[in-house]
């Protein structure tokens, strides 16, 4: 009786294993992008000089989620952003890298540098000079 029960249960599991398998792929497209991102020369330079060596993301296109919604801001000019990125790398990252080494820069530098093209204005049209 025991052998018949074990063989019956084994047969049921084998049948379920065949039924559970299917060759169907996902029914909807993936939510994760699979195509490579097209980057311009400046974005490739940012990857090479900021992201890969120091793990710092430079945002020169205005990202609403990264700014305070109480202020009115405008995006930075890409040519001026490129000039500022070169200056920051030369005066800050390269200088600290030469004096203290890349590990200090990796530990102490902010993870995101965001460039904004205008002063911050409140809804009452007052300019914000600085925040803490």
ChimeraX attribute file (.defattr): number of C-alpha atoms within 10 A of each C-alpha:
attribute: neighborCount
match mode: 1-to-1
recipient: residues
	/A:1	5
	/A:2	7
	/A:3	8
	/A:4	9
	/A:5	10
	/A:6	11
	/A:7	11
	/A:8	12
	/A:9	12
	/A:10	12
	/A:11	12
	/A:12	11
	/A:13	12
	/A:14	12
	/A:15	11
	/A:16	11
	/A:17	10
	/A:18	9
	/A:19	9
	/A:20	8
	/A:21	8
	/A:22	7
	/A:23	5
	/A:24	6
	/A:25	7
	/A:26	7
	/A:27	6
	/A:28	6
	/A:29	8
	/A:30	8
	/A:31	6
	/A:32	6
	/A:33	8
	/A:34	7
	/A:35	6
	/A:36	6
	/A:37	7
	/A:38	8
	/A:39	10
	/A:40	8
	/A:41	9
	/A:42	14
	/A:43	15
	/A:44	13
	/A:45	15
	/A:46	19
	/A:47	18
	/A:48	12
	/A:49	17
	/A:50	19
	/A:51	16
	/A:52	11
	/A:53	13
	/A:54	21
	/A:55	17
	/A:56	18
	/A:57	16
	/A:58	18
	/A:59	18
	/A:60	20
	/A:61	16
	/A:62	16
	/A:63	12
	/A:64	9
	/A:65	7
	/A:66	10
	/A:67	13
	/A:68	10
	/A:69	10
	/A:70	10
	/A:71	17
	/A:72	15
	/A:73	18
	/A:74	14
	/A:75	16
	/A:76	17
	/A:77	14
	/A:78	14
	/A:79	10
	/A:80	13
	/A:81	21
	/A:82	16
	/A:83	10
	/A:84	13
	/A:85	20
	/A:86	15
	/A:87	13
	/A:88	13
	/A:89	15
	/A:90	12
	/A:91	10
	/A:92	13
	/A:93	19
	/A:94	16
	/A:95	14
	/A:96	16
	/A:97	14
	/A:98	9
	/A:99	9
	/A:100	11
	/A:101	13
	/A:102	15
	/A:103	12
	/A:104	13
	/A:105	19
	/A:106	16
	/A:107	11
	/A:108	9
	/A:109	14
	/A:110	12
	/A:111	15
	/A:112	13
	/A:113	14
	/A:114	17
	/A:115	21
	/A:116	19
	/A:117	16
	/A:118	12
	/A:119	15
	/A:120	19
	/A:121	15
	/A:122	14
	/A:123	10
	/A:124	7
	/A:125	10
	/A:126	11
	/A:127	13
	/A:128	11
	/A:129	8
	/A:130	7
	/A:131	4
	/A:132	2
